[in-house]
Amino acid sequence: MLEKKLSLRADERPVLPADELPKGTAGRILEAAVVRFATTGFRETSVREIAADVGINHATLYSHFASKDELLLAVLMLRHRSVEQEFELSGGPVTDDPRVRIALFMRAGMTAVTQYPFLAAVYVNEMQWLAPELAAPLLTLYKGIIAATTRTIQDGIEQERFRTVPAELATGALGGLIEQATRWVAQNSYNDEEMTETYVDFALKMLSK
């Protein structure tokens, strides 16, 4: 069960990035929602259950978030901001070397997975249930990441540092590595840095000539 796997890290990992979390009741609602969505599933979780976990009634929850869909959107936006923050902390796009840029991309994605496994699980497994009319800004951010990574891979091919492969397919393969890490990160015995750097090394070996 996902709940059992994630519980292995529940006591040692924050549920959400503290510096991105709203203060007071709204922040507590988001934390409760992430745990519920990650362990039970978005469709299987009720607003009343989240409210009960926080110790409020469901009417109070609706005063902060208009619907369960908007609550999921707020959670997913926190995921994007956590990846962006890790990317900035790791150095950001400070170089023209595509190998360094790919390493930064992988490191940011993997750090977000290892630091916030509940949040990563919601992103991978529950984003599909977000109402289409709410998903547009999230998809815009997602497409931006995909486009930037694809451009980086194409730059590496043109500079003859990467193998000649379809850049979009290679981007999907790298994203797939991070997505699969989300599914088993909570049950492994490796430390975060070892996991992250192994994925970075593997990604570069996949692409390099």
C-alpha positions in Angstrom: 0.0 0.0 0.0 1.2 3.5 -0.8 0.2 4.6 2.7 2.6 2.0 4.3 5.4 3.0 2.0 5.1 6.7 2.5 4.8 6.3 6.3 8.4 5.1 6.4 9.4 8.7 5.7 6.5 10.5 7.4 8.5 11.2 10.6 11.6 12.3 8.8 10.4 14.5 5.9 8.2 17.6 5.9 4.9 17.2 4.1 5.2 20.6 2.3 7.9 23.3 1.9 7.6 25.4 5.1 8.6 28.7 3.3 5.8 28.2 0.7 3.1 27.1 3.2 0.4 29.6 4.1 0.2 30.5 7.7 -2.6 29.3 10.0 -5.6 27.2 9.1 -5.0 27.3 5.3 -1.5 25.8 5.7 -2.9 23.1 8.0 -5.6 22.3 5.5 -3.0 21.9 2.7 -0.8 19.6 4.8 -3.8 17.4 5.7 -4.9 17.3 2.1 -1.5 16.3 0.8 -1.3 13.3 3.3 -4.9 12.3 2.4 -4.4 12.6 -1.4 -1.1 10.7 -1.3 -2.2 7.9 0.9 -5.9 7.5 0.1 -6.2 9.2 -3.3 -7.9 12.4 -4.5 -11.2 10.8 -5.6 -11.5 8.6 -2.5 -10.9 11.6 -0.1 -13.8 13.7 1.1 -13.6 17.4 2.2 -15.2 16.3 5.5 -12.3 13.9 6.1 -9.7 16.6 5.4 -11.6 19.0 7.7 -11.7 16.4 10.4 -8.0 15.8 10.2 -7.4 19.5 10.7 -10.0 19.8 13.5 -12.4 22.1 11.7 -15.8 21.7 10.1 -16.1 21.5 6.4 -17.7 24.9 6.1 -14.5 26.5 7.5 -12.5 24.6 5.0 -14.6 26.0 2.2 -13.9 29.5 3.4 -10.3 28.9 2.5 -10.7 26.7 -0.6 -13.8 26.8 -2.8 -13.7 23.2 -3.8 -11.7 20.0 -3.5 -10.4 20.6 -7.0 -9.1 24.0 -6.0 -7.4 22.4 -3.0 -5.7 19.9 -5.3 -4.6 22.8 -7.6 -3.1 24.6 -4.6 -1.2 21.5 -3.6 0.1 20.9 -7.2 1.2 24.5 -7.5 3.3 24.0 -4.3 5.0 21.1 -6.0 6.0 23.3 -9.0 7.3 26.0 -6.7 9.3 23.4 -4.7 11.0 22.2 -7.9 11.7 25.8 -9.0 13.2 26.5 -5.6 15.5 23.5 -5.8 16.5 24.5 -9.3 17.4 28.0 -8.1 19.3 26.7 -5.0 21.3 24.3 -7.2 22.6 27.2 -9.4 19.9 27.7 -12.0 20.7 28.0 -15.7 24.1 29.7 -15.2 25.9 27.9 -18.0 25.7 27.1 -21.7 27.0 23.6 -21.1 24.0 21.3 -21.7 25.5 18.6 -19.5 25.5 21.0 -16.5 21.9 22.1 -17.3 20.6 18.6 -17.5 22.4 17.8 -14.2 20.6 20.8 -12.6 17.3 19.7 -14.0 17.6 16.2 -12.6 19.0 17.3 -9.3 16.1 19.7 -8.8 13.5 17.1 -9.7 15.1 14.4 -7.5 15.6 16.7 -4.5 12.0 17.6 -4.6 11.1 13.9 -4.6 13.3 13.0 -1.7 12.5 16.0 0.4 8.7 15.9 -0.1 7.6 12.3 -0.9 4.0 13.0 -0.1 3.8 16.0 -2.3 5.6 14.1 -5.1 3.2 11.2 -4.9 0.2 13.5 -5.3 1.8 15.2 -8.3 2.5 11.9 -10.1 -0.7 10.0 -9.2 -3.4 12.6 -8.6 -2.9 15.4 -11.1 -4.9 13.5 -13.7 -8.1 14.2 -11.7 -7.8 18.0 -11.7 -10.7 19.7 -13.4 -9.6 20.8 -16.9 -10.6 24.4 -16.4 -8.3 24.6 -13.3 -5.4 22.7 -14.9 -4.5 25.4 -17.5 -2.0 27.4 -15.4 -0.4 24.1 -14.2 -0.1 22.8 -17.7 1.5 26.0 -18.8 4.2 25.6 -16.2 4.7 21.9 -17.0 5.0 22.6 -20.7 7.6 25.3 -20.0 9.8 22.8 -18.1 9.4 20.3 -20.9 10.3 22.9 -23.6 13.4 24.1 -21.7 14.6 20.6 -21.1 14.0 19.6 -24.7 16.0 22.7 -25.9 18.8 21.8 -23.6 19.0 18.3 -25.0 18.8 19.6 -28.6 21.7 22.0 -27.7 23.7 19.0 -26.5 23.1 17.2 -29.8 24.1 20.1 -31.9 27.2 20.6 -29.8 28.0 16.9 -30.3 28.0 16.3 -26.6 24.9 14.2 -26.6 23.9 11.3 -28.8 21.6 12.0 -31.8 18.2 11.1 -30.4 14.7 12.7 -30.7 15.0 15.4 -28.0 11.4 15.2 -27.0 11.6 11.5 -26.4 14.7 11.9 -24.4 13.0 14.6 -22.2 10.2 12.1 -21.6 12.7 9.5 -20.6 14.3 11.8 -18.0 10.9 12.8 -16.6 10.0 9.1 -16.4 13.1 8.4 -14.3 12.0 11.1 -11.7 8.4 9.8 -11.8 9.4 6.3 -11.1 11.6 7.4 -8.2 8.5 8.9 -6.7 6.9 5.4 -6.6 9.7 3.8 -4.5 11.7 6.5 -2.8 9.9 6.0 0.5 10.9 2.4 0.9 14.6 2.4 0.0 17.7 2.4 2.3 19.8 4.9 0.3 20.4 8.4 1.5 19.0 11.4 -0.4 22.2 12.6 -1.9 23.2 9.1 -3.1 19.9 8.7 -4.8 19.9 12.1 -6.4 23.5 11.9 -7.7 22.9 8.3 -9.0 20.0 9.6 -11.1 22.0 12.6 -12.3 24.9 10.3 -13.4 22.5 7.9 -15.1 20.7 10.6 -17.0 24.0 12.0 -18.3 25.2 8.6 -19.3 21.9 8.0 -21.2 22.5 11.2 -23.2 26.2 11.4 -23.7 28.0 10.1 -26.8 
